[in-house]
């Protein structure tokens, strides 16, 4: 494997231009923590960004941080945590799910665009990306956005880069908005609700005036604790529905009592506080019940996004018909599904049910052999696929960057 380690944007330009000249596609990595997600790529050339790892500017009073793409996410989170700040969208750590070291980078966080439970309140990663420096598939550097929250300079291209999995450009530096960490949090817990009833309870909580920042449900079958935080919630086989409130201590406590009263028709409410609450949501964010080292570690895992009102019925039917387990987040709008292994990871069943619900599904964990024969990312309708391809060609006309990661090559 030919690996090019770069130290600045000029190095990236040089490597990309050489790849264009030789028609050699590049696989772009930071530390490689998410290389197991996506279609397998056929390339012998790596563009390694791990030495682009500096924090170039951090202004806690302005709630802004600028950091190079190869910087370890854990280090950056530790830095902003020291100022009592956070990335409000709760970036997902895929290491437990994939069975890889926890060495994700800022560039990988933006390229994947995976947000945690607070997305229902704070938005996704793209909503916190203010600007970026990157190198296109032409081998040219460009800048999009800026270093201020209110910015109207040019096209908002950084939103395109988020979730593009490195197929549009090589990010070298990004500017992100950070937010103060809440002083306190409370999690309300309801027990033994079925999926559809839990979906209704989460919908009621999210529609209440109590500013819910997390709404998740672990059904009976899915409750396979892979962390001490989840193990402490109760015995396996008992479903739990979780609702999070954050803010100053007095407000969080008062809203927890009020929300508990409004949810009385769904059953009695228990309350977790602060560190116990935070540990539970960290486990849900990282999908710990489906961890690679756990009971379902060998099962393929799908990430399904659908209209929240459809989530309970969709997940319940999928688990029943596949023999798998599911976890609900985002009030039912996000379903993690671990399904018994089959040659196609049960893709036909998943896509049929998800299409009918108006959602989309991504195969997050599966063997390389399965990923070679299954569309990892949800196939797009003809018009949308054509538009996406025109956008990609405007950034990378020779298909040099992460060629084949998003779209499966079909033999002719």
N, C-alpha and C positions, 0 to 999 in steps of 0.2 A: 504493500500500500504506500503510495507516494503522498507524504504529509507535508503541507506547507504551513509553518507556524508564522503568524504575522504579528507585528508589533505596533502598527499604525495603519491609518487609512491608505496611505501611499502603498504599503506592502499589499494590502487587499486589492487595490487597483491593479497592481502588477500581476498578481496571481490570476485574477479574473481575466485580464487581457491575454495572458499566456494560454489560459484554458480555452478562450474563444478562438485563438489562432490555431490551436491543435484540435479543436472540437472535442475536448475532453471535459465531460461534466464533472462538477465539483460537489462533494458532499460537505455541507457546512456544519461544523460542530463547535460547541463550547467545551464541555467536558463529556459530552456524549450520553447524558443521563436519559434522553428521550429517543435514542436511536432505534429503540424497539417499537416505536409508534410510527405507523405509516406503511406504505408499500415498500418492499425491499428495493433498494436502488442498485443499479449495476454501474459501479464506478470504482476506479482504483486510485482516485485522487481525493484527499481530504484537505479542506481549508479549516485550519485549527485556529480559533479565536481566543484560546484560553489565556494568552499573554496580554490581551487587551482587557485588563482587569482593574483599572484604576477608577476611583471615585473622583471625578474631575471638579465637581462643585456640589456642596450641600449647604443649603440655607434653611435651617430649621424654622426660623421665624417667618419665612416666606412659603414654607411647606413644599419645597421643591428640591429634588436631587437629580444631578446629572452624573451618569455612570457609564463606563464602557461596557460593551455587550458581553464580554467574557468574564465579567466580575461574578464571583460566586454569590448566588442569591442569599445563602445563609449569612455570609459576611455582611452584605448590604442590610439585611433585615436586622442583624445584631447592631449595626451602626445606628439605624433609625430608632431601634428600640431603646438605645441608650438616651435618646432624646424624647422618649415616651411617645413615639410616632410609629406608624404602620402603613403598609399598603392595604387600603381599605377593602380592596376586592378579594383579599385572601388567596393569593396564588397557591395552586394545588402542588403539593410535593408528590410526584408520581413514584418515588423510590420504593415505597412499600408495595404498591400495586404491581410494579414491574420487576421487583426483586433486584434493583440496582442501587449503587451507593447514592446517598443524598448529596449530589454534587451539581445540582442544577445551576444554571447561570441566568443573569438578567436577560440576555438575548433569547435564551430558550423559553423563559417565562413569557416574553412578548411574542415570540414566534408561535408558541402553542396557544397562548391566549386563554388558558384554563383558569377560571375563577371559582372561588369557593362559596360557602353558604351566604356570605353577605352580598353577593351579587344582586339579590332581590331588592336591596336597599341602596347600595353604593355603586351599582353598575359593574361592568366588566373591565378587564385590563385595558382595553382600548379607550375607555372613558377616563383613564388616569395617565395616559401617554400624551404628553404635551408636545414632544418634538423628537426628532431622530436625525442622525447622520448615517448615511448608508452608501453602499456602492452597488450600482445597478448591474444588470447583465450585459451592459455595454462597456463595463469597466470604468465608468465615470462616477465620481462622488457626487452626492446631492444632499441637500438639507431640507427637511420639512418640519413645519411647526416652529416652536421657539422655546424660550426658557421662562415664559410667563403664563399664568393660567388663562388670562384673557388675551388671545392672540388671533389675528385674522390675516396672517401673512400667507398668501398663496393657497394652493389646494391642501386639504387636510390629508396628505398622503400617509401620514403615520398610522391612521386608522386602518388603511389597507395592509400595512405591514403586520399589524397585530393579527395573529391567527393565520398567517400565510405560510407557516412552516418553512421559512427560508427560501421560498420559490420565486419571490419577486426581487429581492435585493439582500445584500449582506449588511446587516446593521453593525455599525461600529461604535455608536454612542447613542444613548437615549436619555431624555429628560422626563421624569415622572413626578406626578403629584403625590405627596404623602399627606396623611391625616393624623390628628391626635388620637391616641388610644383612648378608649372609653375608660372612665374612672372605675366603673363597676358593671357587672352583668348578672342577669338572672336567666335561668332556663326553666320553663314550665314543662313538666313531663306528664303526659297522659298514658295510661296503660291499656293494653289489650284491645285496641281499636283495629277493625279490619281496614284494608287498604283504602276502600272507597270512603268509609266514614272518616278515616284519618285525613284524607284529601279534603273533605268538607270542613273538618276542624281547622286545618291549616289555612284554607281559604277564608274562613271566618276570622281567624286571627290576623291574617294579612290585610283584611278589609276593615279591621278595627282601627280606632284612633291611637293605638298604643305603640306604634312605631316598632314593629317586629323586625329584627335583623337576621333571623334565621328560622327556617321552618323545615323540619326533616321528619321522616318516618322510617323506622326499621321494623319490617314485618316479622312475624313469628319465625318464618323459615330463614330469613336473612340475618337473624340475630345470632351471629357466631362471633363472640367477642375476640378480637385480636389485639386488644389493648386493655390495660388496667382501667382506663377511663370508662370504656363501654362495659367491661365486665362488672363494674360497680353499679350499673343501672338495674340489674336484675338477672334472673335466671334465663338461660337460653330457652327459646320457645314462647317467650312472652313479648308481644309487640310493644314498642314504645314510640310515642309521638313527641317531638321536641320543638319548643318554640323559644327563641332567644330575644331578650330585651337588653339594651345597653344604654349607658349614659352615666350621669352623676348618681351616686349611691341612692340618694333619697328618691330620685325620679324612677330609677330602675325598680326599687322596692315597691313604690306606690303603683307603678304600672303593672307589675307582676300580680299584685293582689287584685287589681281591677280586671285584668285580662283573665285571671283564674275564675272570677265570678261570671264573666261573660261566657266562659267555656263550660260552665257547670252542666249543661245538657249532654256533654260528651263524657262526663265522668269526673271523678276526683282528680285534683291536680297536686303534684309534688313539685318542689322548687329546689334547683341546684344553684349554688352561688359561686361567683368569681372563679377561683382556680379550678374547682370541680367542673363548672360550666365550660370554661375555656378548654379544658382537656377533652371533653366530650366533642366539642365542635371541631377541634383539631383532628380527631379521629374520623369524624364524618367527612371533613374536607378531603382527607387523604385516603378515603375509602378503606380504612383499616380492616373491616370485616372480610374483605376480599383480598387481603394481602397475599403476596406470592408465597410466603412461608406458612400460611394458614391452611385451614381445612379445604378451602376452595382455590388454593394457589395454582392448581393446574388447569382450572377452568378458564375459557375465554371470557373477557369482560367487555361489555358494550357500554358506551356513554350515549344516552338517549336524551335529546332535548325535545320537548313537546309542549303544547298549550297546557298550563298548569291544571285547568279543570279536567283535562283528559288523563292526567297522570295516573290516578288511582286505578281506573278501569284498565288502562293500557298495561301497567305493570302487573296487575293481578292476573290478567289474561296471559301475558307473556310468561310469567312464572309457572302458571298452571299448565300451559301447553308445551313448555320446553322442559319442565322439571327443574328449572333453575331458581335462583334467589335474586331478589331485587332490593335496592335501597332508594328511597326518595329524598331529594333535596329541592331547594327553591320552591317549596310549597307544592310539589308535585311536578314542577316544570323540568326537573332533571332527574333521570332514572339511571342508576348504575345497575346493570344486569350481569350476573355471573351465570353462565349457562353450561350445562354438561357438554363435554367436548364432542364435536362431530367434525367431519371433513371440511365443512364450510362454516364452522362456528355458529351454525343455525342462522346464517345470514338471510336465507330466503324467508324464514318465519319472521325474523326481526324486522326486515325491511317491509314486508307486507303489512304487519301490524302498525309500524311507525308511520308509513305512508298514509294509511287509513286515518290515523290520528292527526295528520298534518305536521309531523315532526321530522327529525333527522337523527341518524344513528352513526356513531363512529366506533369502530372496533379498536379499543385501546390496548387490549392485551391478547395476543395470540402468537402461535409459533410462526417462524418465517415461512414454513411450508404453507400454512393456512393463508397467510397474508399475500402470498404470491398468487393465490387463486380466488381471492375474495376482495371486493372493493372495500378497503378500510374506511374511506370517507364516503359519505352518502352520495350516490350518483345524483348529479344535477339534471334538471329538466333541460331540454334542448336549447331554449333561448337563454337561460341563465348560464348554461355551460359555454355557449358561444361568447357571451359577454365576458365571462371569467377568463376565457382564453385570449380575447382581445386585450384585456387588461394585462394579463401575464406577458403577452408578446410585446407590449409597450415598455415593459421593464426589462425583459430578458428574451430577445427575439431568437436567440440560438439555443434556448432551453439548456443553459449551462448550470444554473443553480438548483441543486437538489432535484435533478431531473427524475421524474417518475415517482416522487414521494407521495403526491396527492392523487394521481390517476393511474390506475392499473394498466399496464401494457397488455394488450390483447393480441395473442398470436394470430397471424393471418396465414 
